[in-house]
Structures are given as structure tokens and as C-alpha cells.
Amino acid sequence: YKLGGWIIFWESFLELRRLLFTLVHFIDNQLLQLFLSCMLCITFQIHHCMVYPFKHENSNRAETLSLTLLVAVSLINSLKASIRSTGGSLSQTVTIVITKLSELEDMMIITLLIFIILSSVLPKFLRKW
């Protein structure tokens, strides 16, 4: 982490983020849970981009990418849940849209996993050359 100022308390902020997500799970209304989780994701993304707490730029970029994908997945899930909560049968077009959103979500998660693997393994591999 960067030294100086309140950045040294970043670990405490990360714990607060985890606590807030945990507290959201105790809400009975599932759509409200999704909405609040989505709002928390967006808030944490904005906060991270304002602070950039890590000493190394690559760490900040990796965290930004991770949080951005988390916001996107949260928004997709909120949209899918909102569509499904309307009740009644869904048209074929809406069903296709939900399927495509799920596929997009899967691709984003796979992309993040590949990025994490490459960013942790590739530098070690390149150092040996």
C-alpha cells in the first residue's frame, strides 16, 4: 500500500466492505439484496478509482478490472432477477436475452480468471528468460 495519510488503514476499509456485503444478506427481499449489493459494488469501484491505494500501478489496475467486472456481473444479475420477478411466462425473446446475459456473465468471469492466472504466472515465467 502507499504510505502516508489514511491509506495505511486500507485493510480496515476492505474488512468494512466485507461486513457490508454480509449485512446485505440478512435482508429478506431478494431484489432489494441484489439492488443494495449492486450499489455497494458501484460505490466501492468509484472509491477505489478515486483513491488508488496500492503502491504498484499494476495492482491498482488489477483491482480496478476486478471491481469493474464485479459491477458488471452485479448489474447483469439484477437485470435478470428484475425480469424474472415480473411473474408470468416469459416470451422467447426475453428468454434469449436472459440466456445471452448469462453467457456474457460467464465470459467476464472466465476473462477475470485468465487475467489473474496470467498476471501471477507470466511475470515469474518471463524472469527465468
N, C-alpha and C positions, 0 to 999 in steps of 0.2 A: 504494500500500500504506500501511497505517497505519505511523506512525513509532514508534520505541521498541521496546525488548525484542528478541526474536528474530524478530519479524515481518519485519524487513528482510532476512532470509535466505529469504523465501518462494520466490523464484526457484530457489534451490538445492533446496528441497523439491519443486518442480514437476519439476525435472530428475531427482530421485530417483524420483518416480512413473513417469516415462517409462522410466527404466532398469529398474525392477522389472517393468513390463509387457513390456519387451523380453526380459528374462531368462526370463520365463514361457514365451515362445515356443520356447525351446530344450528344453523338456520333451517327451519322446516321446509320452506318453499324452495324447491329446486331451481326454478327460474331466477329467483332472487339470488340464490347462491351463485349461479352462473354469471349473472349481471355484476354482482359485487366482486367476484373473482376477476372478471374481465376488467373492471375499473381499477382494481388493485394492480393488475399486470400493466396496464397503461400508465398508471401513476409511477410505478417502480421503473418502468422504461424511461419515462421523461426525467425522473430524478437521476437515474444513472447517467443519462446523456448530459445532464447539467453538471454533474459532479466529476465524472470520470475518475473514480477513486484509486485505480491501480497505477502503480509506478510504471509498468511497461505498457506501451501502446497496444501491443498485440493482445494483452489480457483484457484491456478495455474493449477492443473490437470484438473479441470472442464473447464477452459478456453482453455487449450490445446486440450481436447476432442472436445469441441465445434468448435474450429478453424479447427481441422483435419476433422471433418465431413463436415464443410463448404467447405473446399478444395475438398473433395471427391465429393460432390454434384456439385460443380462448374465444376470439370473435367468431370463428367458424362454428365452434360448439354451441355458442349462444344462438347463432342464427339457426342452426339445425334444430335445437331444442324449441326455439320460438315457433318454427314452422310445424313441428310435430305436436306442440301443445294446443294447436288450434282445434283439435278434435276432428272427428270425421275421417273419411277416406281422403287420401292424397292423390292428386292427379298424377298421371305418368310423367309429365314434365317436372313436377315438383320432386317426385321420387328420383328422377335422373339428376336433378340439381343436387339433392342431398347426397347421392352416390358420388358425384363429381367432387363435392366439397370434402367428403371423407377421403377420397383419393388424393386430393390436394394436401390435406392434413397429413396423410401418411408420407407423402413425398417430402414435406417440410421436415418431419421428424427424422426421416432417413437422411436427409441432407445434413441436418444438425449432427447426427451420429457420425456420419462420414467426416464432417469437418472436425469434430472432436478427436476422432481417431487419427486423422492426418496431421492435425496440429500438435498432437502429442508424440506421434511416432516419427513423422517425417524429419523434424529437426535433429533427432538423435541419429537417424539413418544418414542424413547429409553430413553430420560432423565426422562420421567414420571415413568419408571420402576424402 
